[in-house]
């Protein structure tokens, strides 16, 4: 199962809104075939593993990190391929949370006399597909906040200048992470102040670049507009705004910032965006924090001191407030330190 999960990761950035799936065929204690879901609309992992088998699959055991599908979508049901291949046993890490499947794939295999073992590697499989699971269960993208702070906790100088708080190693990690998400989001203040490109900088597939910009103030000369040759720049604004910009426009915002977060996430979910990487600024971070529509937070601390500056959040919360945050990882990137948290677990 560990091998199946490792294979599944290879599809990161290429299969959304589908899940990451890997499959391994074993016979007489030997791996005879393996595969993974490589791109959206293409064959699923089970089909690749069967096609890649070096010998007969009759009587083999299939290890797969997600329940095989039993429905016809862009490809035929994987259960059909498994049955035809004569596979006698299927080890599944977790059920598919898609309500169209969710146990039906397992039931179909069992109906045809195939032994199904459920639950091996479930924790790792859940974490691997947390984007897909959030999309299916909560009907919104998985949301990650990323911020870079000085050692004394400031997001930027009082002037707004923040290039560069972190070092090259930290920024490269961020670029790699962006490539694994469907979309990266900032507020218009960050665009005007920092003029970011919000791409993966050659570290992988570029995500959608989304700007929260109620009055459509994004300059036409901004990098995020000029780099729209891939047609993946998207401005979220109020009604009757943004028509002058050569990018995708969604005039869905109201005067209620927190309701706007929920509206935005529902809008993105409907568009097939299953993961959202939020990079600022303080107002945007705060609106997401107040709604609780957060799944992870990554905070870089750099060995720099400002004494005063811009806070990463706008609010006035009591010290006694209990935040549903759990520290999961601390990593060092040169002199920078990354603290990673999950929300609500």
C-alpha positions as CSV (number, residue, x, y, z in Angstrom):
1,X,0.0,0.0,0.0
2,X,2.9,2.3,0.7
3,X,4.0,1.8,-2.9
4,X,0.5,2.6,-4.2
5,X,0.4,5.8,-2.2
6,X,3.9,6.8,-3.5
7,X,2.8,6.2,-7.1
8,X,-0.4,8.2,-6.5
9,X,1.6,11.3,-5.6
10,X,3.1,11.4,-9.1
11,X,-0.2,12.6,-10.4
12,X,-0.2,15.7,-8.1
13,X,-1.1,18.8,-10.0
14,X,-2.4,16.9,-13.1
15,X,-5.6,15.0,-12.1
16,X,-7.7,17.5,-10.2
17,X,-10.7,17.5,-9.6
18,X,-10.1,13.8,-9.6
19,X,-8.3,12.1,-6.6
20,X,-4.7,10.9,-6.5
21,X,-4.7,7.1,-7.0
22,X,-2.0,4.5,-7.3
23,X,-2.3,0.8,-7.8
24,X,0.0,-2.2,-7.4
25,X,-0.6,-5.8,-8.6
26,X,0.9,-8.6,-6.6
27,X,1.1,-12.3,-7.5
28,X,3.0,-15.0,-5.6
29,X,4.6,-12.4,-3.5
30,X,5.9,-10.4,-6.5
31,X,4.9,-7.1,-8.0
32,X,3.7,-7.8,-11.5
33,X,2.3,-4.5,-12.5
34,X,1.7,-0.9,-11.2
35,X,0.3,2.4,-12.3
36,X,-1.2,5.7,-11.2
37,X,-3.8,8.2,-12.4
38,X,-1.7,10.4,-14.6
39,X,-4.0,13.1,-15.9
40,X,-7.6,14.2,-15.6
41,X,-9.7,12.4,-18.2
42,X,-7.1,9.6,-18.7
43,X,-7.2,6.0,-17.6
44,X,-7.3,5.4,-13.8
45,X,-4.6,3.8,-11.8
46,X,-6.1,0.3,-11.8
47,X,-6.3,0.3,-15.5
48,X,-2.7,1.4,-15.9
49,X,-1.6,-1.4,-13.4
50,X,-3.5,-4.1,-15.3
51,X,-2.1,-2.9,-18.7
52,X,1.4,-2.8,-17.3
53,X,1.2,-6.3,-15.9
54,X,4.2,-8.5,-16.9
55,X,2.2,-11.7,-16.6
56,X,-1.3,-13.0,-16.2
57,X,-3.4,-11.0,-13.6
58,X,-5.7,-14.0,-12.9
59,X,-5.6,-14.7,-9.2
60,X,-3.6,-11.6,-8.4
61,X,-4.1,-9.1,-5.5
62,X,-4.6,-5.4,-6.3
63,X,-3.5,-2.8,-3.8
64,X,-5.1,0.6,-4.3
65,X,-5.3,3.7,-2.0
66,X,-8.9,4.6,-2.9
67,X,-12.0,2.5,-3.6
68,X,-12.2,1.5,-7.3
69,X,-15.0,3.5,-9.1
70,X,-18.1,1.7,-10.2
71,X,-19.5,4.5,-12.4
72,X,-18.9,5.6,-16.0
73,X,-17.4,9.0,-16.2
74,X,-14.8,10.1,-18.7
75,X,-13.6,6.5,-18.5
76,X,-15.3,3.1,-17.9
77,X,-15.7,1.8,-14.4
78,X,-12.5,0.5,-12.8
79,X,-14.5,-2.4,-11.2
80,X,-15.2,-3.7,-14.7
81,X,-11.5,-3.8,-15.6
82,X,-10.7,-5.5,-12.3
83,X,-13.4,-8.2,-12.8
84,X,-12.3,-8.9,-16.4
85,X,-8.6,-9.2,-15.3
86,X,-9.5,-12.1,-13.0
87,X,-8.1,-10.4,-10.0
88,X,-9.2,-12.3,-6.9
89,X,-8.4,-10.0,-4.0
90,X,-8.4,-6.2,-3.7
91,X,-6.9,-4.3,-0.8
92,X,-8.4,-0.8,-0.4
93,X,-7.1,1.9,1.9
94,X,-10.3,3.9,2.1
95,X,-13.8,4.3,0.6
96,X,-14.4,6.9,-2.1
97,X,-16.2,9.8,-0.4
98,X,-17.9,10.6,-3.8
99,X,-21.6,9.8,-3.0
100,X,-21.9,8.3,-6.5
101,X,-19.4,5.6,-5.4
102,X,-19.0,5.4,-1.6
103,X,-19.1,1.7,-1.1
104,X,-20.7,0.8,-4.4
105,X,-17.3,-0.1,-5.9
106,X,-16.6,-2.5,-3.1
107,X,-20.0,-4.0,-3.3
108,X,-19.7,-4.6,-7.0
109,X,-16.4,-6.5,-6.5
110,X,-17.8,-8.6,-3.7
111,X,-20.8,-9.4,-5.8
112,X,-18.5,-11.0,-8.4
113,X,-16.7,-13.1,-5.7
114,X,-13.7,-10.8,-5.3
115,X,-12.3,-10.6,-1.7
116,X,-12.1,-7.0,-0.5
117,X,-9.9,-5.8,2.4
118,X,-10.6,-2.3,3.6
119,X,-8.6,0.1,5.8
120,X,-4.9,-0.7,5.3
121,X,-3.0,2.6,5.1
122,X,-6.2,4.6,5.7
123,X,-4.6,7.5,7.5
124,X,-2.0,8.1,4.9
125,X,-4.5,7.7,2.1
126,X,-6.8,10.2,3.7
127,X,-4.0,12.8,4.0
128,X,-3.0,12.2,0.4
129,X,-6.5,13.0,-0.9
130,X,-7.5,15.7,1.6
131,X,-8.2,18.1,-1.3
132,X,-10.6,15.7,-3.0
133,X,-12.2,14.7,0.3
134,X,-12.8,18.3,1.4
135,X,-14.3,19.0,-2.1
136,X,-16.6,16.0,-1.8
137,X,-17.7,16.4,1.8
138,X,-17.6,20.1,2.5
139,X,-18.3,21.3,-1.0
140,X,-15.5,23.8,-1.0
141,X,-11.8,23.7,-1.8
142,X,-9.2,22.7,0.8
143,X,-7.8,26.0,2.1
144,X,-4.2,26.6,3.1
145,X,-2.9,30.0,4.4
146,X,0.8,30.8,3.9
147,X,2.5,33.7,5.5
148,X,6.1,34.9,5.9
149,X,6.9,36.9,9.1
150,X,9.8,38.5,10.8
151,X,11.0,37.1,14.1
152,X,9.0,39.7,15.9
153,X,5.8,38.8,14.0
154,X,5.4,41.4,11.3
155,X,4.2,40.7,7.8
156,X,5.8,43.7,6.2
157,X,7.3,47.1,6.9
158,X,4.8,49.9,7.8
159,X,5.2,51.1,4.2
160,X,3.9,47.7,3.1
161,X,7.3,46.5,1.7
162,X,7.9,42.8,2.3
163,X,10.4,41.7,-0.4
164,X,12.0,39.6,0.7
165,X,11.4,38.5,4.3
166,X,12.3,34.9,3.7
167,X,15.3,33.3,1.9
168,X,15.6,31.6,-1.5
169,X,15.1,28.1,0.0
170,X,11.8,29.1,1.6
171,X,10.6,30.7,-1.6
172,X,11.5,27.7,-3.6
173,X,9.5,25.5,-1.2
174,X,6.5,27.9,-1.7
175,X,6.8,27.7,-5.5
176,X,6.8,23.9,-5.4
177,X,3.8,23.9,-3.1
178,X,1.9,26.3,-5.4
179,X,2.2,23.8,-8.3
180,X,0.3,21.2,-6.3
181,X,-2.7,23.4,-5.7
182,X,-5.4,24.2,-8.2
183,X,-5.3,28.0,-7.3
184,X,-3.4,30.6,-5.4
185,X,-5.2,33.6,-4.0
186,X,-4.2,37.1,-2.8
187,X,-6.0,40.3,-2.0
188,X,-5.7,43.3,-4.4
189,X,-3.5,45.1,-1.9
190,X,-0.8,42.5,-2.3
191,X,-1.0,42.8,-6.0
192,X,-0.6,46.6,-6.0
193,X,2.1,46.6,-3.3
194,X,4.2,43.6,-4.3
195,X,3.3,42.9,-8.0
196,X,3.7,39.1,-7.6
197,X,3.4,36.7,-10.5
198,X,1.9,33.9,-8.3
199,X,3.3,31.2,-10.6
200,X,5.2,28.0,-9.7
201,X,8.4,29.7,-11.2
202,X,9.2,26.6,-13.2
203,X,8.8,24.2,-10.2
204,X,5.7,22.6,-11.7
205,X,2.3,23.3,-13.2
206,X,1.1,26.9,-12.7
207,X,-2.1,27.2,-10.7
208,X,-5.0,29.5,-11.3
209,X,-4.1,33.0,-9.9
210,X,-7.1,34.6,-8.1
211,X,-7.3,38.1,-6.8
212,X,-10.0,39.3,-4.4
213,X,-10.5,42.8,-5.8
214,X,-14.0,44.3,-5.0
215,X,-13.5,47.4,-7.0
216,X,-11.4,45.8,-9.7
217,X,-8.3,48.0,-9.0
218,X,-5.8,45.5,-10.3
219,X,-3.5,47.5,-12.7
220,X,-3.6,46.3,-16.3
221,X,0.3,46.4,-16.2
222,X,0.5,44.0,-13.2
223,X,2.5,40.8,-13.7
224,X,-0.6,38.8,-12.8
225,X,-2.5,40.3,-15.7
226,X,0.4,40.4,-18.2
227,X,1.1,36.7,-17.5
228,X,-2.4,35.7,-18.5
229,X,-1.3,34.0,-21.7
230,X,-2.4,30.8,-20.1
231,X,-5.8,32.4,-19.3
232,X,-5.6,31.4,-15.7
233,X,-5.8,34.8,-14.0
234,X,-9.2,35.3,-12.3
235,X,-10.5,38.5,-10.6
236,X,-13.3,38.2,-8.0
237,X,-15.1,41.6,-7.7
238,X,-18.4,43.3,-7.2
239,X,-21.1,43.8,-9.7
240,X,-20.3,46.1,-12.7
241,X,-16.6,46.0,-12.1
242,X,-13.6,44.5,-14.0
243,X,-14.9,44.5,-17.6
244,X,-11.8,46.6,-18.6
245,X,-9.3,43.9,-17.6
246,X,-8.4,41.1,-20.0
247,X,-8.8,38.3,-17.5
248,X,-11.6,36.0,-16.2
249,X,-14.0,38.1,-14.1
250,X,-16.5,36.9,-11.5
251,X,-18.6,39.8,-10.1
252,X,-20.0,37.9,-7.1
253,X,-18.9,40.0,-4.1
254,X,-21.1,41.8,-1.6
255,X,-20.4,44.2,1.2
256,X,-20.1,41.4,3.8
257,X,-16.4,40.2,3.8
258,X,-17.0,37.0,5.6
259,X,-20.0,36.0,3.5
260,X,-17.8,36.8,0.5
261,X,-15.4,34.1,1.6
262,X,-18.1,31.5,1.7
263,X,-19.5,32.7,-1.7
264,X,-16.1,32.6,-3.2
265,X,-15.4,29.1,-2.0
266,X,-18.7,27.8,-3.3
267,X,-18.0,29.5,-6.6
268,X,-14.6,27.9,-6.9
269,X,-15.9,24.5,-5.9
270,X,-18.5,24.6,-8.6
271,X,-15.7,25.4,-11.1
272,X,-13.8,22.3,-10.0
273,X,-11.2,24.0,-7.9
274,X,-10.4,21.5,-5.1
275,X,-7.5,23.3,-3.4
276,X,-6.7,26.9,-2.6
277,X,-3.4,28.4,-1.5
278,X,-3.9,31.8,0.2
279,X,-0.9,34.1,0.4
280,X,-2.3,37.3,1.8
281,X,-2.5,40.0,2.8
282,X,-3.6,40.6,6.4
283,X,-7.2,41.5,5.5
284,X,-7.6,38.4,3.4
285,X,-6.1,36.2,6.1
286,X,-8.4,37.7,8.7
287,X,-11.6,37.1,6.6
288,X,-10.7,33.5,6.2
289,X,-9.8,33.1,9.9
290,X,-13.1,34.7,11.0
291,X,-15.2,32.2,8.8
292,X,-13.2,29.2,10.0
293,X,-12.9,28.1,6.3
294,X,-9.3,27.0,6.8
295,X,-7.6,23.6,6.8
296,X,-3.9,24.3,7.1
297,X,-1.6,27.3,8.0
298,X,2.1,27.5,7.1
299,X,4.0,30.3,8.8
300,X,7.6,31.1,7.9
301,X,9.7,33.0,10.5
302,X,12.8,34.7,9.2
303,X,15.6,36.0,11.4
304,X,14.8,39.7,10.8
305,X,13.4,42.3,13.2
306,X,11.3,45.4,12.3
307,X,10.2,46.7,15.7
308,X,7.0,47.8,14.1
309,X,5.2,46.9,10.9
310,X,2.0,45.3,9.4
311,X,0.4,42.6,11.4
312,X,-0.5,39.3,9.5
313,X,-4.1,39.7,10.9
314,X,-6.6,42.4,11.5
315,X,-8.7,41.7,14.6
316,X,-8.9,42.0,18.4
317,X,-9.2,38.6,19.9
318,X,-8.8,37.8,23.6
319,X,-5.8,35.8,24.7
320,X,-8.1,33.2,26.2
321,X,-9.7,32.4,22.8
322,X,-9.2,28.7,22.0
323,X,-8.0,28.4,18.4
324,X,-8.5,24.9,16.8
325,X,-4.9,24.7,15.7
326,X,-2.5,21.8,16.0
327,X,1.2,22.0,15.2
328,X,2.1,19.2,12.8
329,X,5.6,20.1,11.6
330,X,8.6,22.3,12.1
331,X,11.1,22.6,9.3
332,X,14.3,24.6,8.9
333,X,15.2,26.3,5.5
334,X,18.6,27.8,6.1
335,X,18.0,30.4,8.8
336,X,14.2,30.4,8.2
337,X,11.9,28.2,10.3
338,X,8.5,26.9,9.0
339,X,5.7,26.1,11.5
340,X,2.8,24.1,9.9
341,X,-0.6,23.7,11.6
342,X,-3.8,21.9,10.8
343,X,-7.1,23.6,11.7
344,X,-9.9,21.7,13.5
345,X,-8.2,18.3,14.1
